[in-house]
């Protein structure tokens, strides 16, 4: 999604989280992947980084812990819709808000293997 599309989606779902481009933070320009994510989390003063379930193989929990960050992943999507994109296009926003509120919380990375 473009930044404008992301803002529109958030507004229509009542999500008030502030969105900001990663390029607006002063981090080393050569950082990529996990190192960039860690640097950005530290730049905003985060204590936890939550990623989509597909990123489980991309990140090393020990590297995040060494940086003072908790690494967590959203659970696999098992909701009532084919996909959230499809639901956004076809379902009333009130039903989407209810479905999002009912999703389970993120799980710490160390629990993923259990």
N, C-alpha and C positions, 0 to 999 in steps of 0.2 A: 504494500500500500504506500501511496505517496504520503508525505506529512499532512497534506490537506485532507486526504481520505481518512487517515487515522484520526485526525481531530473530529471530523464529521461522525465517524463511527462512535467515538468516545462520547461526544455530545448527545447523540441519539440514544445511547444506552445509559446516560446519566453518570458516566465515569469522569471524575474531575481531576484525575492525576495529571500533573503538569508534564508535557512532552517537550523534550529538548534534544537537539541534534548532538551527537557525540563529538562532532567537530568543534563545538563551541567550548570544549574543555581543553585546558592546557596540559596535554599529555604528549609524550614523545611521538612524533609523526610516524616513525618506523615500526611501532608496536602493532602486532597482528594477533588475531585469534585470542587464545586464552590470556596472553599477556596484556592485550588491549582491554579485554573485559575486566580484568583485575584492576588495571590502572584507572579505568573509568569508574568502577565501583568505589575505589579509594578516593577519587577526585570529588565524588558527591557525598562522601562520608557514610557510605553504606556499610552495614554489618552483615548483609546477606545478599547473595545473587541467586535469583530464581530463573530457571531456564525452562524451555519447552521440553517435553520428554524425549524428543529426537536428539537432543544434545548430550545425552548421557555418555556417549562414547567420545565426545569432544573435549571434555574437561576433566582435569585431575583434582579430586577433592583435596589431596595433600597440598597442592600448590595454592589453592584458595585458603586452606587452613593456615599455611605459612604466611599468607598475606593478611591474616586476621579476619577472613571472610568465611561465612557459612555458605556452602553450596547446596542448593535445593533444586528439585525438579518438580514441575507440575505432573500429576499422574496422567497416564494415557487417557485420552478423551473417550468417555463411554456415556455420552449424553444422549438426549432424545432426538438429536438431529443428525442427518447425514454428515454435515460439517457445519462449523460456525459460520462460514461464508454463505453457505446455502441458507442457513437459518436467518442470517441477517437480511438476505434478499426476500425471504418468503414468510417469515413469522412476525407477528406483532412484537414491538419492542418490549412490551410488558412481559411477554412470555420469555424472551431472551434474557431479560434482567433476572427473572426467577431462575432460569436454568444456570446462569452464571453464578448466582448466589448459592446454588445448591452443589456446586462443584466441590470436591474435597480439597483440603489445603495442600500446598506443596510439601514434599517429603524431603528431608535432608539426604544428601547424596550417600552418606554412610549406611543408610537404611535400604538403599536400592538393591544391594547385593543380598540382603536378608530375605 
